[in-house]
Amino acid sequence: MKARGTGEMETLKCGLVFRAVGHRGVPIPGVPFDEARGIFPNQAGRILHQGKAVPGLYAVGWIKRGPTGLIGTNKADGIETVDSILADLSEIPPCPEPDSAPIHTLLSNRRIQVVSYEDWLRIDAAEIAHGEAKGKPREKFTTFDALLDAARKPR
């Protein structure tokens, strides 16, 4: 499939333009990959190998369906995959080392700032409060610094 112009042109006055030119998924060693489509072959988010679901492997978003859709598309897409995970839960083997300490250490070593659920609750409350002050349901933060400041403030 390739895009072709129709010859029709339209000029729109605007103050800001974002250019986004496709995106192609890349394989992960050991995970089935569809080179032609740049996705993990899947059915309802379950990654497939030779037409059969690979236990415990799931995909969501563009790696699931290719570079299409908007935030709403990704939300519905995520719900579909989570529904598959929940349906498969009794068949998914437990983690051999159910300990979150190694991931926290890895993130800390890479200087990745973690936002906990409690942090998110503070962000959510702050966005709602800022929105109410402007007569809106919420006012989203526009910088990471502001977002992280809200996450760290006591409620």
C-alpha positions in Angstrom: 0.0 0.0 0.0 1.3 3.4 -0.9 -0.2 6.9 -0.5 -1.0 8.7 -3.8 -2.1 12.3 -4.1 -5.5 13.1 -5.5 -4.5 16.4 -7.0 -6.8 18.3 -4.6 -5.1 21.0 -2.5 -6.4 22.9 0.6 -4.7 25.6 2.5 -5.4 25.9 6.2 -4.3 28.9 8.4 -2.8 27.6 11.6 -0.3 28.6 14.2 1.4 25.2 14.7 2.1 22.2 12.6 3.4 18.8 13.7 4.8 16.5 11.1 4.6 12.8 11.9 5.7 10.3 9.2 4.8 6.8 10.1 6.5 4.4 12.5 7.6 0.9 12.1 7.8 -1.6 15.0 11.1 -3.5 15.4 11.5 -7.1 16.4 12.5 -8.3 19.9 14.7 -11.4 19.9 12.7 -14.5 20.6 9.3 -12.9 19.9 7.5 -13.7 16.7 7.5 -10.7 14.3 5.7 -9.9 11.0 8.4 -8.2 9.0 6.0 -7.1 6.2 3.7 -5.2 8.6 6.2 -4.3 11.4 4.0 -5.8 14.1 3.9 -8.7 16.5 1.3 -11.1 14.9 -1.5 -11.3 17.3 -5.2 -12.1 17.9 -6.9 -9.8 20.4 -3.4 -8.9 21.7 -2.2 -12.5 22.2 1.1 -12.8 20.3 0.9 -15.7 17.8 3.5 -18.1 16.5 2.4 -20.2 13.5 -1.2 -19.2 14.3 -1.1 -20.3 18.0 -1.0 -18.0 21.0 2.3 -17.9 22.8 1.5 -18.2 26.5 2.3 -15.0 28.4 3.2 -12.8 25.4 0.9 -9.9 24.6 1.0 -6.8 22.4 -0.8 -3.4 22.5 -0.8 -0.2 20.5 1.2 0.2 17.3 3.2 -2.9 17.8 -0.1 -4.7 17.8 -1.8 -3.2 14.8 0.7 -0.9 13.0 0.9 3.0 13.1 -2.8 3.8 13.0 -5.3 5.4 15.3 -5.5 8.0 18.0 -5.5 8.0 21.8 -9.1 6.6 21.8 -8.0 3.8 19.5 -5.1 2.9 21.8 -7.4 2.9 24.8 -9.9 0.4 23.2 -6.9 -1.6 21.9 -5.4 -1.7 25.4 -8.8 -2.8 26.9 -8.9 -5.7 24.4 -5.4 -6.9 25.3 -6.1 -6.6 29.1 -9.3 -8.6 28.6 -7.2 -11.3 26.9 -4.6 -11.3 29.7 -7.4 -11.6 32.3 -9.0 -14.4 30.4 -5.7 -16.2 30.3 -4.6 -15.4 33.8 -5.1 -18.9 35.2 -2.8 -20.3 32.5 0.0 -17.8 32.8 2.8 -19.3 34.9 3.8 -17.2 37.9 7.0 -15.2 37.9 9.8 -17.4 39.1 11.1 -14.5 41.3 8.1 -12.4 42.3 10.2 -9.4 43.6 9.9 -5.8 42.4 13.3 -4.8 43.9 15.4 -5.7 40.7 13.2 -3.5 38.5 13.4 -0.6 41.0 17.2 -1.0 41.1 17.4 -1.0 37.3 15.3 2.1 37.0 17.2 3.9 39.7 20.6 3.0 38.1 19.3 4.5 34.8 18.1 7.6 36.7 14.5 7.0 35.6 12.1 8.8 37.8 9.2 6.5 38.8 5.7 7.8 39.3 3.8 5.6 41.7 0.1 5.1 41.9 0.0 7.4 44.9 2.0 10.0 42.8 -0.6 9.7 40.0 -3.5 10.2 42.5 -1.8 13.6 43.5 -1.4 14.5 39.8 -5.0 13.6 39.1 -6.2 15.7 42.1 -4.1 18.7 41.0 -5.3 18.6 37.4 -8.9 18.5 38.6 -8.3 21.4 41.0 -6.6 23.5 38.3 -9.4 22.8 35.9 -12.1 23.7 38.4 -10.4 27.1 38.9 -10.8 27.6 35.1 -14.4 26.2 34.9 -13.2 23.0 33.2 -13.3 19.3 34.3 -9.4 19.3 34.5 -6.4 21.2 33.3 -3.5 18.9 32.1 0.1 19.8 33.0 2.1 20.8 30.0 5.6 20.2 31.3 7.2 17.2 33.0 8.5 19.4 35.7 5.0 20.7 36.6 3.7 17.1 36.5 6.5 15.8 38.7 6.1 18.7 41.2 2.4 17.8 41.5 3.3 14.2 42.1 5.6 15.1 45.0 3.3 17.5 46.8 1.2 16.1 49.7 -2.5 15.9 49.1 
